Amino acid sequence: MGHSHGHHHHGSSNKSALKWSFFLITGFMIVEVIGGILTNSLALLSDAGHMLSDAAALGLSYMAITLGQRSASSKKTYGYKRFEILAAFINGITLIVISAYIFFEAYQRLMNPPEVVSTGMLFISIIGLIVNIAVAFILMKGDKDENLNVRSAFLHVIGDMLGSVGAISAALLILFFGWNAADPIASIIVAILIIISGYRVTRDAVHILMEGAPLNIDPEKVKEKLVSLNEVQSVHDLHIWSITSDFPAVSCHLVLKESGNDQIVLAKAKKMLHDEFELHHVTIQIEKEGASGCETCN
């Protein structure tokens, strides 16, 4: 009961954080697009483009958590929890695509630096930084360290925050030194940071979609601990994967010694996996020479 309550609490806090972040980002994105066009600043426009992806990412993440809370059915026995990972994957790919576009635009502007209205660019960039800091604080209230979906949205906003810092720096350089090339250079720096974040989120999402073992759990150590139980002779068909980023699962076959009692071993194994590895969704099949049994522990 305590475990499911924790999931519900995190889900509610994540939904609230994503909802308010979405409204803030979308509102300022409109301001930044208009400001970028009026000031002719690529740094602002690239940041606005990133904010557009932020708005889409936050909206998608909110929808993913909402869908993820729907009950399981006979056709979707795990429910819709994995939609969160699909959302994180799409967010990561979007970051990479946006950074590639910024690189292209920045190259064009480096070849022929345009005139930029630095005062307007500076003013809008400072407001953008304030908005992004506010959104980052809101998302930090969610469980971004455990939930890949929220973490991908958080990284979008951090990239955006760095974009605002870059735009402010570029605006100051143009204002005081007339160095118009600072605008596309700032965009390139932001694009590098964005593509790193995009790669990390995409890599982690693909790992989960490919049923990879959670990064914080070593399957060999799990196997060693199971074999260390007095009644267990050996372990095989051990599988550890994640339904979603904060919902790990494990299944395995335990071969017992002749003296092993099925129910006692199951209770011991379940408790050990819960206490030492925080594995709550456990499926164990018991086997003995000449006979076998199966038990599922939820």
C-alpha positions in Angstrom: 0.0 0.0 0.0 2.8 2.4 0.9 4.5 1.8 -2.4 1.4 2.6 -4.5 0.6 5.7 -2.3 4.2 6.9 -3.1 3.5 6.5 -6.8 0.2 8.4 -6.5 1.9 11.3 -4.6 4.7 11.6 -7.1 2.3 11.5 -10.0 0.2 14.3 -8.6 3.2 16.5 -7.8 4.7 15.8 -11.3 1.4 16.7 -13.0 1.1 20.0 -11.1 4.7 21.0 -11.8 4.4 20.1 -15.5 1.0 22.0 -15.9 2.3 25.3 -14.4 5.6 25.0 -16.3 3.7 24.5 -19.5 1.7 27.7 -19.1 4.7 29.8 -18.1 6.9 28.6 -21.0 4.1 28.9 -23.6 3.3 32.4 -22.5 6.8 33.7 -22.7 7.6 31.7 -25.9 5.1 34.0 -27.7 6.8 37.1 -26.3 10.3 35.7 -27.3 9.2 34.9 -30.9 7.9 38.4 -31.4 11.0 39.9 -29.8 13.3 37.7 -31.9 11.7 38.9 -35.1 11.7 42.6 -34.1 15.3 42.6 -32.9 16.6 40.2 -35.7 18.4 38.1 -33.1 19.2 34.4 -33.9 20.0 33.9 -30.2 16.5 34.9 -29.3 14.9 33.1 -32.1 16.8 29.9 -31.4 15.9 30.2 -27.7 12.3 30.7 -28.8 12.5 27.6 -30.9 13.8 25.7 -27.9 11.0 27.2 -25.9 8.5 25.9 -28.5 10.0 22.4 -28.0 9.8 23.0 -24.2 6.1 23.8 -24.5 5.5 20.7 -26.6 7.7 18.6 -24.3 5.9 19.8 -21.2 2.5 19.3 -22.8 3.5 15.8 -23.9 5.0 15.0 -20.5 1.8 16.1 -18.8 -0.3 14.0 -21.1 2.0 11.1 -20.6 1.6 11.2 -16.8 -2.2 11.6 -17.1 -2.4 8.6 -19.4 0.1 6.7 -17.2 -2.3 6.9 -14.3 -5.1 5.1 -16.2 -5.8 1.7 -14.9 -4.5 -1.5 -16.5 -6.8 -3.4 -18.7 -7.0 -6.9 -20.1 -5.3 -5.7 -23.3 -2.7 -3.4 -21.6 -1.9 -5.3 -18.4 0.7 -2.8 -17.3 -1.6 0.1 -18.1 -0.2 3.2 -20.0 2.9 3.8 -17.8 5.3 3.3 -20.6 3.9 6.2 -22.5 6.0 8.4 -20.2 9.1 6.8 -21.7 7.8 7.3 -25.3 7.3 11.0 -24.4 10.9 11.2 -23.0 12.2 9.6 -26.2 10.3 12.1 -28.4 11.6 15.0 -26.3 15.2 13.8 -26.6 14.9 13.5 -30.4 13.3 16.9 -30.6 16.3 18.5 -28.7 18.7 16.9 -31.1 16.8 18.1 -34.2 16.4 21.7 -32.8 20.2 21.9 -32.1 21.0 20.8 -35.6 18.8 23.5 -37.0 20.4 26.1 -34.8 23.9 25.0 -36.0 22.8 25.5 -39.6 21.3 29.0 -39.0 24.3 30.0 -36.9 26.7 29.1 -39.7 24.7 31.2 -42.2 24.9 34.2 -39.8 28.6 33.8 -39.1 29.2 34.1 -42.8 27.2 37.3 -42.9 26.5 38.7 -39.4 23.3 40.8 -39.5 22.4 43.9 -37.5 20.8 43.1 -34.2 18.8 45.5 -31.9 20.9 44.7 -28.8 18.8 46.7 -26.2 15.6 44.9 -27.1 17.4 41.6 -27.2 18.9 42.2 -23.8 15.6 43.1 -22.2 13.8 40.1 -23.5 16.6 37.7 -22.6 16.6 38.9 -19.0 12.9 38.2 -18.8 13.4 34.8 -20.4 16.1 33.9 -17.8 13.7 34.8 -14.9 10.9 32.7 -16.4 13.2 29.8 -17.0 14.5 29.9 -13.4 10.9 30.0 -12.1 10.0 27.0 -14.2 13.2 25.1 -13.2 12.2 25.6 -9.5 8.7 24.3 -10.2 10.0 21.2 -11.9 12.5 20.5 -9.1 9.5 20.0 -6.8 8.6 16.9 -8.9 10.7 13.7 -8.7 13.0 14.6 -11.6 15.8 12.3 -10.3 13.5 9.2 -10.4 11.2 10.0 -13.3 12.8 10.1 -16.8 9.8 11.9 -18.3 10.0 14.8 -15.8 13.8 14.8 -16.1 13.6 15.2 -19.9 11.3 18.2 -19.4 13.6 19.6 -16.8 16.6 19.3 -19.1 14.7 21.2 -21.8 14.2 24.1 -19.4 17.9 24.0 -18.2 18.9 24.2 -21.9 16.5 27.1 -22.3 18.0 28.8 -19.2 21.4 28.5 -20.7 20.0 29.9 -23.9 18.8 33.0 -22.1 22.3 33.4 -20.5 23.9 33.1 -23.9 21.5 35.7 -25.4 22.2 38.1 -22.5 25.9 37.7 -23.0 25.6 38.2 -26.8 23.4 41.3 -26.3 26.0 42.9 -24.0 28.8 42.2 -26.4 26.9 43.7 -29.3 25.7 46.7 -27.2 29.2 47.6 -25.9 31.5 46.4 -28.6 29.4 46.2 -31.7 30.3 42.5 -32.2 27.3 41.2 -34.1 29.0 37.7 -34.5 28.3 37.2 -30.8 24.7 36.4 -31.6 25.3 33.3 -33.8 28.2 32.2 -31.5 26.0 32.3 -28.5 23.5 30.2 -30.4 26.2 27.6 -31.2 27.2 27.3 -27.6 23.5 26.8 -26.6 23.1 24.2 -29.4 26.0 22.2 -28.1 24.5 22.1 -24.6 21.1 21.2 -26.0 22.4 18.3 -28.1 24.2 16.8 -25.1 21.0 16.9 -23.1 19.0 15.4 -26.0 21.5 12.6 -26.4 21.4 11.7 -22.7 17.6 11.6 -22.5 17.3 9.7 -25.8 19.9 7.1 -24.6 18.2 6.5 -21.3 14.7 6.2 -23.0 16.0 3.7 -25.5 17.7 1.7 -22.7 14.3 1.4 -21.0 12.4 0.7 -24.3 14.9 -2.1 -25.0 14.1 -3.7 -21.6 17.6 -2.8 -20.2 18.3 -3.4 -16.5 17.9 -0.2 -14.4 21.2 1.7 -14.2 21.1 1.6 -10.4 20.7 -2.1 -10.2 23.4 -4.7 -11.0 21.9 -8.0 -12.1 25.0 -9.9 -11.0 24.6 -8.6 -7.5 20.9 -9.5 -7.5 21.9 -13.0 -8.6 24.6 -13.3 -5.9 22.2 -12.2 -3.2 19.5 -14.7 -4.3 22.0 -17.6 -4.4 23.3 -16.6 -0.9 19.9 -17.6 0.5 20.5 -21.0 2.3 17.7 -22.9 0.6 18.6 -21.7 -3.0 20.9 -23.9 -5.1 21.0 -21.8 -8.2 19.3 -19.0 -10.2 18.5 -18.8 -13.9 16.4 -16.8 -16.3 17.0 -13.7 -14.3 15.4 -10.6 -16.0 15.4 -7.1 -14.6 13.8 -4.3 -16.5 11.8 -1.1 -16.1 8.1 -0.6 -17.0 8.8 3.1 -16.7 11.7 5.0 -15.2 10.5 4.7 -11.5 8.9 1.2 -11.8 11.5 -1.6 -11.9 10.5 -5.2 -12.2 12.3 -8.6 -11.9 11.5 -12.2 -12.7 13.6 -15.3 -12.2 13.6 -19.1 -11.6 15.0 -20.3 -8.3 16.2 -23.9 -8.0 15.9 -25.0 -4.4 17.8 -27.6 -2.4 15.9 -30.6 -1.2 15.4 -29.0 2.2 13.9 -25.8 0.8 10.3 -24.8 1.6 8.7 -22.9 -1.3 6.7 -20.4 0.7 9.6 -19.6 3.1 12.0 -19.1 0.3 9.6 -16.9 -1.6 9.0 -14.7 1.4 12.8 -14.4 2.0 13.6 -13.6 -1.6 10.8 -11.1 -1.9 11.9 -9.3 1.3 15.6 -9.2 0.2 14.8 -7.8 -3.2 12.5 -5.2 -1.7 14.9 -4.1 1.1 18.2 -4.2 -0.8 17.3 -3.3 -4.3 13.9 -1.6 -4.0 12.4 -4.1 -6.3 8.7 -4.2 -5.6 7.2 -5.9 -8.7 8.7 -9.4 -8.3 7.8 -12.7 -10.2 9.6 -15.8 -9.0 9.2 -19.4 -10.2 10.3 -22.1 -7.8 11.9 -25.3 -9.2 13.1 -28.5 -7.6 14.6 -31.6 -9.1 11.7 -33.7 -10.4 9.1 -31.1 -9.5 8.4 -27.3 -10.0 6.1 -24.7 -8.6 5.3 -21.1 -9.6 4.5 -18.1 -7.4 4.0 -14.5 -8.3 4.7 -11.8 -5.7 3.3 -8.4 -6.4 
